[in-house]
Amino acid sequence: MTGIAGELAHEQAVVDTMYVRLDTLRGTTADRLRDVRLAGAQGTHQNRSERDAFATLYEDRAAQLDAVEDRLVFGRLDLSDGATRYVGRIGLTDAEHRSMLTDWRAPAAEAFYRATALHPGDVHRRRHLVTKGRSVTGLEDEVLDLDAEIDADALSGEGALLAAMAQGRTGRMTDIVATIQAEQDRIIRSDLTGALVVQGGPGTGKTAVALHRAAYLLYAHRRLLERSGVLVVGPSSAFLRYIDQVLPSLGETGVVSTTVGDLIPGIRATAVDEGQVARLKGLLLWRKVIRRAVRARERVPQQEVPVRVEGHDFVIRPRDVGDAIARARRTHKPHNLARGVFVRDMLDRLTDQYRDFTGDSLSGEDRASVFEDLRSDRAVRVALNLAWLPITPEKLVTDLYAKPHRLAEAAPELTARERRLLFREPGAPWTESDVPILDEAYELLGEDDSVALAEARNREAEQAREIEYARNVLSTTGAGDGLVDAETLAARFAASGPTLTTAERAAGDRAWTYGHVVVDEAQELSPMAWRALVRRVPTRSMTIVGDVAQTSSAAGARSWDRMLTPLLRDGWRLAELTVSYRTPSTVADTAQRVARAAALPVSDLRAARDVEGSLTAVRTEPGPDGRTDDGVVVTEALGLVKELVGPDAGRVAVVAPADDVARLAEAIAVALPDAVGAAEAARLAAQRPEDAQVTVLAPRQTKGLEFDAVVLVEPAAVAEGAGGTSDLYVAMTRPTQRLVVVHSRGLPEGF
């Protein structure tokens, strides 16, 4: 086998060898652990201590070997001296103690993260291995030394493109490659501090540069970032799967990948707001709206509220409630946490109203008893809840949408029409635009501290049970001989339990703060979404990549300055990528003309390469009423897709107006089940784009993705959709080889 197929087979053989060695080490470790356990607790104190030490050693080693099953090998370095070095999640040696796999943390792996095209060191190729389980499913090459001898046919991904460009050996190609190298190197090695905005047109490699920068920073600032982790935010789950293997697995360092819709643990946004609704929900006005909505749950009663407890009369006075609310607010705690201060203050004030039969105030145990009677009384609880209501963020936001008087009270700046646009029935699915608003509510409400207190009590009870169990073990077995107490043994039991990685802890904690945040397709984020992200990185250390000409969301950025300065002030800087080395120049130039005709803020862009026949337009006849004949368009698109697929062809995307996606997907799934990977339209709609040769997507779903060929259906209809010409600009710039346009209507200006 030659070319890519041969390279895949070669890497699979290497990975198989690594896993054989891993399994051998697992077996050896298991045998040694079994032998130690069979030895039992016998002999001198020193013998028993040594046995325990060896048992711990083998248990830890077994856990380590099990933990690296996934993505054991993820990288390869080809060095200038002819040597090849594989990089993975753990170091492995063969039976003769020769290195097989280099641990990513070792100095020998440093070049995998630090080498760039401008500063390659002794590396002439870096390869990322894409794996699923123990199978190698793909390769991504980066050629760092284009003067070295490399078989261009054996390259995959970006490396193949750059190698092909360099082989042109013209002055222009040399200049362009040098420009790419300099631009990317400057961004990758930029300081960790502050927010770096990377603006670039389609095909300039923004995503690849951002991920290499993340890998570089994780390695160069490991001590800082391995404790706090790195958050990668993308536009869709499909996009996150696409980049998942590009960013090398970094073991315990902790990289959390998410979308804005999945930013809050336990909240899943399954719907999308369009147009004016998305714009309204993205306004920074919601900072005030949520604060007012929270304050509205802290109310002083209009008149006194009498209550009778255990035969005694008490009065909840408006003045007392007002004073208790003011005191609770001065703590600056979130609403649900400050409620405890309010309740205790009010119970103290009510207890002060109690007098014994002599008329004296209570003290000591009697006061505590009355306090508890008041706290347990239903009428008192109801009255205090009405004054300071505990509420969840979800309930608060749901009430704003579903109860017009709540929204009118909290958002007087909105017009009646705008408030009607925001109306939503209780129980409706959350949208991505809702998540930053919910995040604001979480921040101001906090969580009811009674839950935290209950969890603390449960932990204390569990610890007491562990200590009692350890005490029984020591007394019945005679182990320890006074050298180990029950508390120490219980701590050992706890330490041997499962532990969470930084990424796992961060992903489950809404309030987690990261050392660095990477945001891709950042132009789509609303001001409220930016507020939610900035909250998660107190240092404001961010890598922000996007293109304001590709903004399709009504709440997104049309200018980085207008979007970021209100939040980051002067804490951000701009870098630009100007060379498109993925999109053929004919396609890129046409897309830019279309974008400029629609007055989009297009960046200066030079296409580095062209492909013969890269742009084709096929016109079908309209129907009798002058409208699009959908059947003819679908038939034509299907015929073109059949021409583009095959065993040696690449990935093909059919991009159509959102309303036409399901119908096209069903037709193509029936006609090309093998290429699509699913015969059922429902399954196809949810398929992973990277798993099929043919994918049917709406323009917005293609953000950040690339395909060998794109069949674009009815560009005029795409431009009339919610994202306007920005969506069309995105759709036109996805192919690396060929764009085929199928249309019955006239083409937009610029074609």
C-alpha positions, 0 to 999 in steps of 0.5 A, a space after each residue: 500500500 502507498 500514500 495515505 492508506 499505507 500510512 494509516 496501516 503503518 501507524 495502526 501497526 505501531 499503535 497495536 504494538 503499543 497496546 500489546 506492551 500496555 496489556 503485558 504490563 497490566 498483566 505483570 502488575 496484576 500478577 505481582 499485586 495478587 502475589 502480594 495480597 496472597 502473602 497475607 499479614 504475617 511476619 514482623 512489623 517491617 515485613 507487613 509495612 513492606 507488603 502494604 507499600 508494595 500493594 499500594 505501589 502495584 494498585 497505583 500502577 494498575 490504575 495508571 495503566 487502566 487510565 490511559 486506555 483511551 488515546 494511548 498514542 496521539 502524536 509522532 515527531 519526525 526528526 531531522 536526524 531520521 529518528 521517529 518519536 511517538 508521544 502519548 499519555 504515558 511512557 512505555 519501554 520494551 522488554 529491553 528497556 528501549 523507549 517505545 512511547 514518550 510521555 507527553 510531560 517528558 522533556 523529549 516531548 517538548 517539541 511536540 508542543 513548542 515547535 512551529 514552522 518558523 522555529 521547527 528546531 530539529 522537527 521536520 514533521 509533526 503528526 497527530 494520530 486520530 484514534 477511536 478505541 484502539 483503531 487509527 481512524 485518521 492522520 493530521 500532518 504538519 510539515 515544519 520544514 518544507 525543504 526536507 524530503 517528504 513524500 507529499 502523497 503520504 501527507 494528510 490534512 494541512 501538511 499536504 496542502 502546504 507541501 503542495 504549495 511549496 512544491 510550486 517553487 515559485 517566488 510567490 509560493 515561497 513568499 506565501 508560505 513564509 507569510 503563513 509561518 510568520 503569522 501563525 508563529 506570532 499568534 501561537 507564541 503570544 503572551 499568556 496574559 490578556 485576551 488575544 483576538 485572532 481575526 481572519 477570513 475563511 481558510 486562514 487556519 484560525 481554529 488550527 492556530 488557536 488549538 496549537 496555541 492552547 497546546 503550546 500554553 498548556 505545555 509552557 505554563 503547565 504548573 499554572 494551567 494544570 491546576 485550573 484547566 483550559 476551557 475550549 468553547 465552540 459553536 456546536 457539538 459537531 464542531 467540538 467533535 471535529 477539533 477533539 482529536 486535533 488538540 492532543 490529549 493532554 492527560 491530567 492537564 484538563 481541557 474542557 470542551 463545550 458550547 455556550 448551550 452546555 456551559 451550565 452543568 445540568 442545563 441542556 439547551 436544545 433549541 435556537 432563538 433566531 432574529 430579534 429574539 436572539 438579539 434581545 436575549 443577548 443584550 447586556 440589559 439582562 444584568 439589570 433585569 435579573 438583578 431587579 427580578 431577584 430584588 422583587 423576591 425580597 419584599 416588605 409586607 404592606 401591613 403587619 402579619 399576626 401569627 400564633 405559636 404555641 399559644 403565644 401571639 407574635 407580629 411580623 412587622 414591616 419595619 422589622 422585615 425591612 431592617 432584616 432585608 437590609 442587613 442580609 443585603 449588606 452581606 453581599 451574598 447571593 440571594 439564596 445564601 443571604 436568605 439564611 441571614 434574613 431568616 435568623 434575624 427575623 426569628 431573633 426579632 420575633 423571639 424578642 417579642 416573647 415574655 415569660 409570665 413575669 414579663 422578663 425577656 427569655 435567656 439561655 435554653 428557654 430562648 433557644 426553645 422558643 426560637 426553634 418553635 418559631 422556626 418550625 411553625 408553618 405560618 412563620 415559614 410562609 410569612 418569611 418565604 413571602 418576604 424573602 422567597 428562595 428560588 432556583 435560577 430556572 424558576 426565576 427565568 421561566 417566570 420572566 418569560 411566562 408571566 408578563 407582569 414579572 418581565 414588565 416589572 424587571 425590564 421597563 426598558 423593553 417595549 411591549 412588543 419586545 416583551 411579547 417576543 420573549 414570551 414562552 410557555 413554562 416547560 418550553 426547552 431552553 435555548 442557547 440564548 437562555 444559558 447566559 441569562 440563566 448563568 447570570 441568575 445562578 450568579 445572583 441567586 446562588 444555591 440554598 445553603 441548606 443543601 450544602 449544610 445537608 451535604 456537609 452533615 452527610 460527609 461527616 456521618 460517612 467519615 464517622 462510619 469509616 472511622 468506626 469500620 477502621 476501628 473494628 478492623 484494627 481491634 478484630 485483626 490485631 493489625 497496626 499494633 498501635 502504630 496505625 490509628 483508626 483515623 489514619 486507616 480511614 483516611 487511607 480507605 478514602 484516598 484509595 477511592 476514585 478521584 476526578 481529573 481537573 477536567 472532570 471537576 471543572 466540567 461539573 462545577 458551574 463556578 469553576 474558574 479556568 486559567 485560559 479560555 479558547 473561543 472559536 467562531 467567537 463572532 457569534 457570541 452575544 454580549 451576555 454570552 461574553 459576560 458568562 465566559 469572562 466570569 469563568 476566567 478572572 485573569 482575562 487570559 483568552 484566545 478568541 478567534 473568528 471573523 466578523 464577516 461570518 457573523 450570522 447571529 443577530 446578537 453577534 459581533 459586527 466589530 470586535 471593538 464594540 463587542 469586547 471593549 465594554 467587557 475587557 476595556 483595554 485588556 485585549 489585542 488584535 492579530 490578523 491572519 491574511 492568507 487562505 491556504 485551504 480555499 481555492 482562490 476562485 472560490 475565495 475571490 467569488 465569496 469575497 465579492 458576494 460578501 462585499 456586495 452585501 456590505 459585510 466587514 470582510 478582512 483582507 484575504 489572499 488565497 494561496 492556491 487554486 484548483 482547476 474547475 473549483 467553482 461550477 454553477 448549475 442552473 435548473 428551470 423554475 416551476 410554472 409559477 416562477 418559483 423554485 421547482 424543489 424536485 428538480 433542484 433536489 434531483 440535480 443536487 443528488 446527481 452531482 453528489 453521486 459524481 463526487 463520491 467514491 472510494 478515492 473521493 473525500 468528504 462532501 457536504 450538501 449545504 441547503 437552506 434550513 427548511 430544505 435540509 430534512 428533505 435533501 437528507 432523506 433523498 440522499 440517504 436513500 440514494 447513497 446509504 453507504 456514503 451517508 452511513 444511515 438510511 433513516 433520515 432521522 438518524 442522518 439528521 443527528 449523525 456525526 459529520 466526521 463519520 460519513 462521506 456525505 453530510 447534509 447541513 444547514 449553513 450555520 451547522 457548517 461553521 468551523 468545518 471544512 469539506 473536500 467538496 460542497 454542493 450549495 443549493 439555492 444561494 439566494 434562498 440561503 442569503 434570505 435566511 436568518 443569517 443573511 449573506 453571512 450564512 452564504 459567505 460561510 457556506 461558500 468557503 467550506 470546500 478545499 477543492 470544489 464548490 458546485 452551486 445548484 440554483 433555479 433562482 438568480 445568483 446573488 450579486 458578486 457571483 
